Amino acid sequence: MELRQLRYFIKVAECQSFSEASRQLHVTQSTLSQQTKQLEDEIGAQLFVRDSHHVGLTDVGEAFLPSALRAVNEADACLDSIAEVTHCVRGTVNIGATYTFSPILKEAILLFMKEHPNVRLNVVSHAMSELMQMLMRREVDLVLSYKPTQNYERIESHYLFENALCVVVSDTHPLAESASITLDELQHQRLALPAQGLQARNKFDALLQNRNLDFNICLEINDVNELVHLVRDSRLVTVLSTATISQARGVVAVPLASVDSSMEGSYHFLKGAYKKVAVREFLRILCESKSYGMAQMEVVH
């Protein structure tokens, strides 16, 4: 049984497709099928159920997947520990970031790639709940987000910076010159909000609990970058963290008045998991980036 075969098996299970897995692994589909068949022969059981439209795990495959993930991760940790001794940053870094958090990563990503060209960086954006499941399945090494409201026993969370929810408008909008705006005043605006489940929306909905308010919500969208662009080019109003728009042009953040709109930026590891040198290096670069510095700016209440 080879590590390569385990990696192939994990990728097929993830993609539920031999053709897509072969594309992502940069191997031919015949090579992938052959290596998978050799793994099945060695185990003595079928790992996948195949038909013309779908590839799924058998019961044996479902039971084998966690062990395969552990073996690959432990092998990667072994190589990474050797790299640490030799002061060499190498390997692959898999980072998950919530949609609301991800806009502040651009600078850190570019700096990391420039300083460490031998490291492959994979960055994915999902809702918080999905990212935490990916972390527990060891599909990502690190999750970046605002502090979750739910407690995850298998995950350790660490503070990064204090931020706040704010009202975001075009720099030509009448509200752009406002010192602050209340939730009551926000009822008179046409709102374009992050989709339900995104962290900024969760925080906004939490602020509305036990308040008899009626908002004119004309748009919900799960693409935060597109949401900022829509607000910039219209008279729409949204609510996001101040850090999310720290590098955005053409929009203004107006503080929310008379409410606790604080949002704590955090990073999350799987408890007990080895923390790769490259992951720690990415966190260092993130904390030295301009976006991080702007996210730490004092929040006006």
C-alpha positions in Angstrom: 0.0 0.0 0.0 1.5 3.3 -1.1 0.8 6.9 0.0 0.2 7.8 -3.6 -2.6 5.2 -3.7 -4.2 6.6 -0.5 -4.0 10.1 -1.9 -5.7 9.0 -5.1 -8.4 7.2 -3.1 -9.1 10.3 -1.0 -9.3 12.5 -4.0 -11.8 10.2 -5.8 -13.9 10.0 -2.7 -13.8 13.8 -2.4 -14.7 14.5 -6.1 -17.0 11.5 -6.5 -15.7 11.3 -10.0 -12.6 9.6 -11.5 -12.4 12.1 -14.4 -12.5 15.1 -12.1 -10.1 13.5 -9.6 -7.6 12.7 -12.4 -7.8 16.3 -13.6 -7.1 17.7 -10.2 -4.3 15.2 -9.6 -2.8 15.8 -13.0 -2.7 12.0 -13.9 -4.5 10.1 -16.5 -7.8 8.5 -15.7 -6.4 5.1 -16.6 -3.5 5.5 -14.1 -6.0 6.6 -11.4 -8.2 3.6 -12.1 -5.3 1.2 -12.1 -3.9 2.5 -8.8 -7.3 2.3 -7.2 -7.8 -1.2 -8.4 -4.4 -2.2 -7.0 -5.4 -0.7 -3.6 -8.7 -2.6 -3.7 -6.8 -5.8 -4.5 -4.5 -5.3 -1.6 -7.3 -4.6 0.8 -9.4 -7.4 -0.6 -12.6 -5.4 -0.9 -14.2 -3.0 -3.3 -13.9 0.7 -2.2 -16.1 2.4 -4.8 -19.5 1.8 -6.4 -19.4 3.0 -10.0 -22.0 3.7 -12.6 -22.2 6.0 -15.7 -23.2 9.1 -13.7 -21.8 8.7 -10.2 -18.9 7.3 -8.1 -19.7 6.5 -4.4 -18.0 4.8 -1.5 -18.9 1.3 -0.5 -19.4 0.5 3.2 -15.7 -0.6 3.2 -14.7 2.6 1.5 -16.6 4.7 4.1 -14.9 2.8 6.9 -11.4 3.0 5.2 -11.5 6.8 4.4 -10.8 8.1 8.0 -7.8 5.8 8.3 -6.5 6.9 4.9 -6.9 10.5 5.8 -5.0 10.0 9.1 -2.2 8.1 7.3 -1.7 10.8 4.7 -1.8 13.6 7.2 0.6 11.8 9.5 3.0 11.3 6.6 2.7 15.0 5.7 3.4 16.0 9.3 6.5 13.8 9.4 7.9 15.4 6.2 6.9 18.8 7.6 8.7 18.2 10.9 11.9 17.4 8.9 11.5 20.6 7.0 11.2 22.5 10.3 14.6 21.1 11.4 16.2 22.1 8.1 14.4 25.5 8.1 12.8 24.7 4.8 9.1 25.7 4.2 7.6 23.2 1.8 4.5 21.1 1.0 0.9 22.1 0.6 -1.2 24.4 2.8 -5.0 24.0 2.7 -6.8 27.0 4.1 -10.5 27.5 4.6 -12.0 31.0 5.0 -15.6 32.2 5.5 -17.0 34.4 2.7 -17.1 37.4 5.1 -13.4 36.9 6.1 -11.9 36.0 2.8 -11.6 39.5 1.3 -8.8 40.4 3.8 -6.6 37.5 2.6 -5.5 38.8 -0.8 -2.4 40.6 0.4 -1.3 37.7 2.6 -1.8 35.2 -0.1 0.3 37.2 -2.6 3.1 37.8 -0.1 3.2 34.1 1.0 3.4 32.9 -2.6 6.3 35.4 -3.3 8.3 34.4 -0.2 7.6 30.6 -0.5 7.3 29.7 -4.2 7.8 26.0 -3.3 4.6 25.8 -1.3 1.3 25.0 -2.9 -1.5 27.1 -1.4 -5.1 25.9 -1.7 -7.7 28.4 -0.4 -11.4 27.6 -0.3 -14.4 29.7 0.9 -17.5 28.2 2.5 -19.9 28.9 5.2 -18.6 28.4 8.8 -20.4 25.1 9.4 -19.0 23.5 6.3 -15.5 24.7 7.0 -15.5 23.3 10.5 -16.6 19.9 9.1 -13.8 20.1 6.6 -11.3 20.8 9.4 -12.5 17.8 11.4 -12.2 15.7 8.3 -8.6 17.1 7.9 -9.4 18.4 4.5 -8.1 21.8 5.5 -5.2 22.6 7.8 -6.5 26.0 9.1 -9.9 27.9 9.1 -10.0 31.7 9.2 -13.3 33.3 10.3 -15.0 35.5 12.7 -15.7 33.8 16.1 -18.4 31.2 15.7 -21.4 31.2 18.0 -21.3 27.4 18.2 -18.8 25.5 20.3 -16.8 22.8 18.5 -15.2 20.4 21.0 -12.6 19.0 18.6 -11.4 22.4 17.4 -9.2 25.0 19.1 -9.9 28.7 18.3 -7.5 31.6 18.7 -8.0 35.3 18.7 -6.7 37.4 15.8 -8.3 40.8 16.0 -11.4 42.7 17.1 -13.7 44.1 14.4 -17.3 45.2 14.1 -20.3 45.0 11.8 -21.0 48.2 10.0 -23.3 49.8 7.4 -21.7 49.8 4.0 -22.7 52.4 1.3 -21.3 53.9 -1.9 -19.1 56.9 -1.2 -21.7 59.0 -3.1 -24.6 57.7 -1.0 -26.3 60.3 1.2 -25.4 58.2 4.3 -21.7 58.3 3.4 -21.2 61.4 5.5 -23.1 60.1 8.5 -21.2 59.7 11.8 -23.3 56.6 12.6 -26.7 55.0 11.8 -29.2 53.2 14.0 -31.1 50.1 13.2 -34.3 52.1 13.3 -32.9 54.5 10.6 -31.8 51.5 8.5 -35.4 50.5 8.0 -35.8 53.4 5.5 -33.1 52.0 3.2 -33.1 49.4 0.4 -30.9 46.6 1.8 -28.8 44.1 -0.1 -27.7 41.6 2.5 -25.2 38.7 2.8 -27.1 35.4 2.4 -28.4 33.7 5.5 -25.7 31.5 7.0 -22.8 33.9 6.3 -21.2 35.3 9.4 -22.0 39.0 8.8 -25.7 38.0 8.2 -25.7 35.9 11.4 -24.4 38.8 13.4 -26.9 41.2 11.9 -29.8 38.8 12.5 -28.6 38.4 16.1 -28.8 42.2 16.6 -32.5 42.1 15.4 -33.7 39.6 18.0 -36.5 40.9 20.2 -36.7 44.1 18.1 -39.8 44.9 16.1 -38.2 46.2 13.0 -39.3 46.0 9.3 -36.5 46.1 6.7 -36.7 46.5 3.0 -34.5 43.6 1.9 -34.5 43.6 -1.9 -31.4 41.3 -2.4 -29.6 38.5 -0.6 -26.3 37.1 -2.1 -23.6 34.7 -0.9 -20.8 36.4 -2.9 -19.4 39.1 -0.6 -17.2 40.6 -3.3 -20.1 40.9 -5.7 -22.2 42.4 -2.9 -19.6 45.2 -2.3 -19.5 45.9 -6.1 -23.3 46.1 -6.2 -23.4 48.6 -3.3 -20.6 50.6 -4.8 -22.5 51.0 -8.1 -26.0 51.8 -6.6 -27.9 53.3 -3.8 -28.2 49.9 -2.1 -27.1 49.5 1.6 -25.6 46.5 3.2 -24.0 45.3 6.5 -20.6 43.7 6.6 -17.6 43.7 8.9 -15.3 46.7 8.6 -12.4 44.4 7.8 -14.2 42.9 4.8 -14.2 46.3 3.0 -10.8 47.5 4.3 -9.3 47.2 0.8 -12.5 48.1 -1.2 -12.7 51.3 -3.2 -15.8 53.4 -3.7 -17.6 52.3 -0.5 -17.7 53.7 3.0 -18.2 52.0 6.4 -20.7 53.8 8.7 -20.7 52.5 12.3 -23.9 51.0 13.7 -25.1 53.1 16.7 -26.5 51.9 20.0 -25.8 48.2 19.5 -22.9 45.8 20.2 -21.7 45.0 16.7 -18.3 43.6 17.6 -17.0 40.6 15.6 -13.8 38.7 16.7 -11.5 37.6 13.9 -10.2 34.1 14.7 -8.2 31.2 13.4 -9.0 27.5 14.1 -7.0 24.3 14.3 -8.0 20.7 14.9 -7.1 19.8 18.4 -4.0 17.6 18.6 -3.2 18.0 14.9 0.3 18.8 13.9 0.6 22.5 12.9 2.6 22.6 9.6 5.5 25.0 9.4 4.0 26.5 6.2 0.7 27.1 8.0 2.4 28.9 10.9 4.3 30.9 8.3 1.1 31.9 6.5 -0.4 33.1 9.8 2.8 35.2 10.5 2.5 36.8 7.0 -1.2 37.5 7.5 -0.6 39.2 10.9 2.0 41.4 9.3 -0.1 42.4 6.3 -1.7 45.7 5.7 -5.2 44.2 5.6 -4.7 42.7 9.1 -3.4 46.0 10.4 -6.5 47.8 9.0 -8.7 45.1 10.5 -7.3 45.9 14.0 -8.1 49.6 13.7 -10.1 50.9 16.6 -13.8 50.4 16.1 -16.0 53.4 16.7 -19.2 52.7 18.5 
